[in-house]
Each structure stands twice: as structure tokens, then as C-alpha cells.
Amino acid sequence: NVEMEGLEAGQWARDITKVKDGKWIFRDRNAELKLGDKIYFWTYVIKNGLGYRQDNGEWTVEEFVNEDGSPVDPSNVPQPRPTPPPTQPTYRPTIPTQRPTQPPKCQTSATVVAGRSPVCKGSLVFSEDFERTSLRDLNSWTAETKFPEEPDYPFNVYIPDNTISFDDGALVITPILTESVHHEGFLTESLDLSNRCTGQLSTTECRREASGAQILPPVISGKITTKHRFGFKYGKVEVRAKLPAGSWIIPEINLEPTENVYGSLRYESGMMRVAFARGNPSLAKKLYGGPVLSDSDPFRSMMMKEKIGIDNWNKDYHNYTLVWKPDGLQLLVDGEQYGNINPGEGFFSSAREHAVPHASNWLRGTVMAPLDETFYLSLGLRVGGVHDFADDIPDKPWRNRASKAMLDFWKHKNSWFPTWVHTDLRVDYIRVYAL
């Protein structure tokens, strides 16, 4: 009911990149409209590199219809609001016929995209809808093939075979038991990934040999990243995903540092979690998001924000958003903000108070250090590890500081494997917008 001035963003501003049922659709189920309400709009379409613009759009709400197109009973329709006389004639929107125009004037954003010239405020700088049939078709992503190690030492190895697939326009990452791919007793043998390893060659990231209690990872999982294809600094990340269920399973929907400017150990260069909820039935109502700036608690979890759901977060798809700005972070789920992180005088100050050994590394950066460098997107799934599950969690089969942690986890397979029913991480899309 408020006219826009020129090409301002308005109440809704969306880049629609995916066709549904032959139409370009934006839907907001939380919007409340009444008869007589006026919607003012403008559209800008890019086709074959040319821009087509339609200005001064106006549409009046005259009736409501159900999902199937049938009219809503007028007695159940919200009453119209009193509105001032229109200042211009109402018209039905038509397909624009004007000649191609230049894009609206660009206002440079604080967002920086690696390898690109300055980007415009609010523009879509990265989009992946996973309308693919194989990994080879993912031009912006690389699948990890490696043994993940410090600082969290999870109980899985990343191998894309049989763990990464696509289903109905969604990325699907599924954990499987290592012995189901090889044979019973394989965990006491060796596994060499050197011929396609994405880790550091000639290290235990690429080759492992079991020895005594140090068995091979009992789980195989998947992970993809944009490390070599897309990196950015500051922006809004939106992910629509269904989180995995199952005891000791962890989703990885993260931003990771491209260059490790402040150090490569113990999260010296930071990591940002867009969405994180443990898969255990007793823990899955707690959603977390925010930065990880140390390998161990209490500072590891100090900056994370929490939202307790009515139901487990892994029951359905949700929209998870991280807004990364030069002066802080915001976390949202399904459009509702649940966290705001302000660095204050700098993350260094609070880290020093908690005796984080690498805090001094951040003094050469801004107040956002180490979160003031280029990061890339990562999507994956991992299991267990020595930092994400506290030792006081009931029925936990291992201790974080125990030398036999992974073996103890495997020995208690009968306690956790029955919970592995809906273990998939499913990602419908991921998008990055400039600030």
C-alpha cells in the first residue's frame, strides 16, 4: 500500500532463478493481504545478456483463491482496509515490450567476490539449485576425497562414491558404513586414497593403515566445497535444507577460510556455521549458527547462537540464513532472526579473556578478524569426533580425550546404528547475495 520511489527494494526483493510449472514464482506464506490492498512492483528480466525492465507496476487485491484456483468464500475473506484515492490509474501488468535497457544504476556493495570487479548491492552473486544428475555437472563444486583430521578428528572418511547423489532437484549426502563397501574386518587393514586425494599427499589425509586401537574410520560420508571455484567476503547466505537424523551425525553447512591467513590449526582462521543441529533424537530440537573461533570449549561455542524448535529440525526442510557483515553476523531460520553477533572491540578481546592461544594473530586484522578474509562454501556430513559432543551426553560411547575414541564408537554400533533411518543431508538450494 506504499508506492515505491524508482527502483528501491521494497518490502520484497528477490532474484528468481528457477522455473516452477513454467512460471517464475515468488511466494511468501506469511504475507497477510486484504481486499483493496495495492501491491506496487517493478520487474527486471535478463535474457541473453540483455535487460528488460517494467516500471510502476500496480495490482489491486480483488479476490482470493485457493491453491487449486477456486475462489475463496467471500464471507471468510478479510475486510478491506481504508485506502487513500489512487494517485495514478490502476492497470493490469503486461509483458514488457520496451527495448533492452541498461541495468539499474549500481551501488557498490561491501561484498567482495574473488576474481570479480565490484558487485552491486543486493545482487545475486552465487546460486546453486542442484538440478543435476551427477557430480561432474557441478561446475562450481569439488568433492572431497580425504581423511579429515584436526582439529575435530571425525569418525568418517570423505569419499563421494555412494555417498553423494541427486534426487528431485536436491543434493543428497548419505553416510554409509565402511564395511558395507569393503568387507567385515576391513577397519583393521589399510585404505589408500592417494590417486585421487584432495588432502595433502603423502600424509594420513590420503592414506591410513590401522594399528591396534587406531582403526580406519568406520563411516564413509561426503562433502563438496567451492574452495577452488567461488570465494567471497561479506554477504548473505541462504540455504534451504533438510538436516540429517541419527545419533552422532552432524550436518556441515559452513563457510570455511580460503587461505587460512591467520593460521591453519585449531580454527585460527575461523569457520562459520550457517546451520548446525546434532542428529541425536534428544538433541535435534536445538539449532545453532555462528562462528567457530577455537577448537575447544568454552570459547568454541561461545559465539554460537541457539534456537530451540517445537519439533526436531531434521523433520522437514527449513530456510537457513547467515548474514555476514563488516561489523557482525546475523542468523535467521525461516525468515525469523534468532541471533545477532557483535564483535565489539574485536573478537580478539573476548578470545584473550578466555586464554585462546591464537587470539593475538587477529590483531593485524579488523574487529571482525579472523572473519575478515575470503571464505568458501562447504556442504557435507560427518560423524562423531572429539569436540562436537560433550562427554556428559547420556549414552555417549566414547570420551573425547580417549586414545580409543573411534574404536569405542564402533564397538557400540548396536546402540547408535538403529537410529540411522533418515540420515541424509538434503540441500534444495544455496544462494549468496551481496549486502
N, C-alpha and C positions, 0 to 999 in steps of 0.2 A: 504493500500500500504506500510505498515511498518511491518516488521517481529517482532514478539514478542520474548522476552527473557524468556525462560522457561514458567512458569505458571503465568505470570503477568496478571493484569486485562484487559488490552487492552482498546480500545475505548468503547466497550460494555461489560458489565459484569452482567449477570442476573442469578438468580435461577428461573428456570421454574418449577412450581409445579402443573400446571393444564393442562390437555389434552384438545385440541380443535380439533374436527373432526378426532380423532385418531392420532393426531400428537402433538409433543412438539414444540411449535412455539414461537419465539420472533420476534416482528415486531416493526420497527422504521420508521414511515411515514415521518420523517424529513430527513432521510439519502438521500444523493444525490450521486448516482453511475454513472459511465460512462463505456462504453465498454473498456475492457482491465484492469479495476481495479482489484486488487487482495485483497481478504479477507483472512487473516490468523486467524486461530482459534484453540482452543482446547476444548474438552468436558470432563466432569466428571460426570458419572452417578452412583447413589447409588440405588441398588436394593437388598432387603432383607438384608440390613446392610452391603453389600459388595460394594466396589468402583471399577468402571471400567473406565479407562482413555484412551483417544485418544489424542496424542500429534501431533504437527507440521502439523495441518490441513491447507490446502491452496485451495482456489477456485477462479477461474477467471471468471469475468463477460463477457459472450459471447453473450448474448441476453437479451431482456426484454420481459416480458409477462404481460398481463392484469390480473385483478382479476379472470376472468374465464379461464385463462390458454392460451388464444390465443396470438400469437406473436404480438409485437408492430411493427407498420410500421417503417422499418429501417430509413426512411427519417426524422422521428421525434425523433430518438434516439440521446442522447448527444454524441458528438465526443469523441474518446478515448484520454486520457492523455498520453503523452510520459512517458514511464516507463523504468527503467533500466532492463538489462537482468536478468532473474531469477537466483537466487543463488542455487536453488535446483529444482528438477523436480516437475512439476505440476501433481497432481493426484486427482482423484475423491474420496471424503470421503466414507469410508466403515464402516460398523458396527464393532465396536471394538471386537476383539476376544481374546485379551490377558487375562491372568489370573487376578483375583482380585488383586488390589493393595491397599496400604495404602493411605489415603487422602494426598493431597499436604501438605507440611510442614506448620504447623500452626504458624502464627504470632499473638500473643495475642493482642486483641483489647482493647480499653479504655472502651468499653461497658461492663456493668456488668448485668447479668441476675440473679434474685433472685433464690437461691437454685441450681445453676449450677456452675460447675467449669469454669475457664476462657474460653472465647469464641474466635474464630478466626476472624481476620479482614475480613470484607466484608461478613461474613456468614449470612444466613437467620436464625434468632432466634425465629421468630413467624410468622405464616401465617394463615389466615382465609379467605376462599373463599365462605363461606355461601352456600355450596352445601348441604343444609339441608331441612327438611320438617317441623321440629318442634323445639321449644326451648330446649326440652330435649336432642336433638342431639348435642347441642353446648357445648362440654366438657370444653372449655376454658372460658366460659362466665356465668355470673349470671344476671338474670333480676331483676331490681329494683322494689320493691313494697313499696312505701312510699310517704309521702307528703314532697316535697323539701322545705327547709326553707331558713335560712340565708346563704349567705348574699344577695341573689338576689330575693328571695321570688317570684318565677314564679307563674303564674295563672293556673297551672296544677298539677295533681297528677300523679305519675307513677304507672300504673297497666298494666302488659303485655297482659292481655286478650283483644283481639280485636284490639290491637294497634301494636303488633309485629307479622310479618309474613315473609314468604319467597316466592320469585317469580323469576323463571328463573335464579337461582344461585345468587340472591341478597337478602340481608337483607332489609326489608321494615318496617319503623316505621311511623305510621299514627296517627295523633291526631283526637280525636272524642269528641263530646260534652257529658258532664257528664249526662245530662238529657236524651240523646238518649239511654243510657244504663239503666237508672233507670226510672224516670218519671218527668213530669213537676212539678216544685216546690221543687224538691229534694235538691236543693242548700241551702235551709233553714233548712235542717234536720241534720243528722249526718252520718258519714262514719267511720267504724271501720275496719282497716286492720291488726289488731294485730295477727291474726292466721297465717299470712304469711309475716309479715312486715320485710323488710330488714333495716329499720331505727332503731332508739333507742326506745326500747319498753317502754311503759308507758309514752310516750311523744306525743306531737302533730305531730311528724313524723309518728305516727302509727294510731292515732285516732283524728278525728276532730268533733266538734259539732258547728254548726252555731249559731251565736248570733248577732242579729241586723244586722249591716252593714258587719259583718265578715261572709261572706257566704263561702260555700265549693268551692273548685276550680271548675270553670265551664268547664274545659277541662281535658280529660284523655289522657295521652301520654305514651310513652315507653322509656326505657333506659336499656342498657346492659353494663356490665363492666367486666374486667378481674381482679378485685381487689383481689380476693382470689385464682386466678389461674395463673396469669402471671404479673410480675413486672420487671422493668429494669431501669438502669441508663445509659444515653447516648446511642444514636443510631439514625438511620434514619427510620422515619415512613412514609410509603407510603399508601395512601388511594385513591381508585377510587370510587367516589360517585356522586350522583345527589342530589343537595341540595333542600330543600322544598320551595315551593312558597306559599304565603298567608300572609296577613298583621299580624304583631306582632308575627310571627313564627320564631324560632331560631334553627338552627342545633347545635347539640353538638357532635363535633368530637374532642375529647380532650385527654390530659394526665392529670391525677389527682394524687396527692400525696398519697402514700400508708399509711404512718404512721403519717403524719402531725407533723413532727419533730419540725418545727418552730412555731407551733400553729395551731389551728383548726378553727379560726374565720377570717373573712374578707380577705381571701386569704393570710393569713400569711405564709402558706407553698407553695403558688403559684399554678398556673394552666397554662397549655399550650394549646392553640387552634391551631389545625392543619389547620382547615378551618372554617370560620365564615362569613356568609352573611345573613343579615336580609331578611325576605321573602316579605316585602312590595314591590310592583311594583316600587315605586320611589326610593328604597334604594338598590335593589338587584344587581345593577351593581358593587357595592363596596365589594370586598373580603378582609378579614382581616385574619391575622395569627400572632401568637406570644404569649408571656407570659402575664398573668393577675396576678399582684402582689399586688393589693389593691382592695377593694370593690367599691370605688368611684373615680370619675374623679377629677382632671386631670390625676393622676398617673395611674389609672386603664387602660386607653387607650394609655398611653404614649409610651409603648414599642411595641404596635401592629403595624404591617406593613400593608399597603393598596395597592391593585391593582384594578384599575378601568377597567372593562371589556367592550368590544364592545357591548355585549348583557348581559342580566341578567345571573348571574352564575347558576341560577336554571333551565335554559333552557335545559341543557344536562349534561351528565357525564363529569367529569374532574378528572385529577390525581393531588392530593394534597400531598405535601411532606413537612415534618418538619425534619430538621437535627439538632439534639441536641448534642452539643459537650461540652467538659470541659471548653471551652473558648468562647462559644457563640452559637447562633442559626441562622439557615438559613431557609427561606421559599421559596418554589417553587410551581408553578402550571403548569401542562402540560410540565414539564421539564425546565421551564423558571424561573430563580430566580427573586423574587421581593422584598426580604427583607433580611437584614443581621443585627443581633443584637449583639453588642459587650458590655459586661458588664463593660468594662473599669477597673476602680479600684474596681468595685463591684457594684451590684445593690443597695447595702446599701447606697452608696454615693448619687445617684440621688434620692432615696426614702427619705433620710434625708432632702435633699433640698426642697422637697415638703411636709414636715411635716407628712410623713406616720408614724403613731404611733408605728407600729411593726417593723420598719426598724432595730432597734438595735438588734432584735432577730437574724438577719442574720450575725452578726459579728463573731459568733462562727463557721461559715461555710467558704467555699471558695468564690472566686469572683462571682461564679455562684449562691450562696445561694440566695433564697431558692431552686433553681433548681439544687441542687447537691445531691439529695436523690433519692430513688426509687419511680417511678411513674407507674401507670397502665393505660390501655386504657379504654376509655368510649365512647359509641355511643348512642346518644339519640336525643330527640326533645323536646323543651319546648316552652312556650308561655308567652309573656309579661314580667312581673317582674318590679323591681324598679331601675335597673341600666343599662340595655342594650338599652333603648330607651330614648333619651333626651326629655325633656319637650317641646322643641321648634320644634319638628317634626310636620308638618301640620296634622290636623285631629286626633291627638292622643287623645283618650277618657279619659285618666287618668293622674294624676300627681304623680310623683314618691314618693313624701313625704306625699301624702294624705292618711289618715287612711282608706278611702273608695276606694282605688285604684282598687282592684279586682272587687268590686261591680260596679264601674263606667265603667270598661272594659266590664263587662257582660251586663250592661244596653244599651251599644252601639253595641250590637251584629249585628244589621241590617246594620251597617256601615262596619264591617270587615268580617263577615261570607261569604258574596257573593264572596270575593276574595279567599276563601279556595277551590280551584279547584284541584290543583296538590300539595297537602300538604305533600306528602310522602317524607321522607328522605330515599334514596336508596343507599346502600353500596354494591358494587360489591366485593371488597376485601380490606383487610388491612394487611400490612406486616411490619415487623420490621427487619432491617438489622443491624448488628454490624458495628461500624465505621471502 
